[in-house]
Amino acid sequence: MYVHIGEDAMVRMSDIVAIMDMQATKSSLIMEQFMKDNDNGIVDLCRSTCKSIVITDFKVYLSPLSSATLKKRTEKMARPIFE
């Protein structure tokens, strides 16, 4: 299953490693270093403000959607159709 993460981008749910809030990562030295180390693999989907970071097996996406919205979308996709 795929999750829409902003603009025209969709990623496979099984490829998602982490979804992080942008504000929480700004004060982290570890995340700052991670972003510098993966500078070539960063895909910026934000036209204005970035609200979250989606880390996959292959790339890092800067998303205009909040981490709470992305969490809801992944939970909705993981829920069985018939309960």
C-alpha positions in Angstrom: 0.0 0.0 0.0 1.1 3.6 -0.7 0.8 6.7 1.4 0.5 10.2 0.0 3.1 12.4 1.7 2.5 15.7 0.0 2.5 17.3 -3.5 2.5 14.4 -6.0 4.6 12.1 -3.9 3.6 8.7 -2.7 5.7 6.1 -0.9 5.2 2.5 -0.1 4.2 2.0 3.6 6.7 -0.9 3.9 9.6 1.5 2.9 8.8 4.0 5.7 11.3 3.9 8.5 10.2 7.0 10.5 7.9 10.0 10.4 9.3 12.9 12.4 8.0 16.4 13.3 10.2 19.1 11.8 10.1 21.2 15.0 11.3 18.3 17.1 14.2 17.6 14.8 15.5 21.2 14.6 17.0 21.0 18.1 18.6 17.6 17.6 22.3 17.5 16.8 22.0 13.9 15.7 19.2 14.8 13.2 21.2 17.8 12.0 24.2 15.5 11.2 21.8 12.9 9.6 20.4 15.6 7.3 23.9 16.7 6.3 25.1 13.1 5.7 22.0 12.4 3.5 21.9 15.8 1.6 21.9 14.1 -1.8 19.0 11.9 -0.9 16.7 14.6 0.4 13.5 15.3 -1.6 11.9 18.6 -0.7 8.1 18.5 -1.3 7.4 21.8 0.4 6.5 24.9 -1.5 6.4 27.0 1.7 6.9 25.5 5.2 7.9 21.9 5.9 6.1 20.3 8.8 7.6 16.8 8.9 10.3 14.5 7.7 9.6 11.1 6.2 12.6 8.7 6.3 12.4 5.8 3.9 14.8 3.0 3.1 15.9 5.0 0.0 15.3 8.7 0.5 14.4 11.4 3.0 11.3 13.5 2.2 10.5 16.9 3.6 6.7 17.0 3.7 4.3 19.9 4.0 1.9 17.6 5.9 2.1 17.3 9.7 3.4 14.2 11.3 0.0 13.7 12.9 -1.7 13.7 9.5 0.8 11.2 8.1 0.4 9.0 11.1 -3.4 8.9 10.7 -3.0 8.1 7.0 -0.6 5.2 7.7 -2.9 3.9 10.5 -5.9 4.1 8.2 -4.1 2.1 5.5 -2.9 -0.6 8.0 -6.4 -1.2 9.3 -8.2 -4.2 7.9 -11.2 -3.5 5.6 -13.4 -6.0 7.3 -13.3 -6.2 11.1 
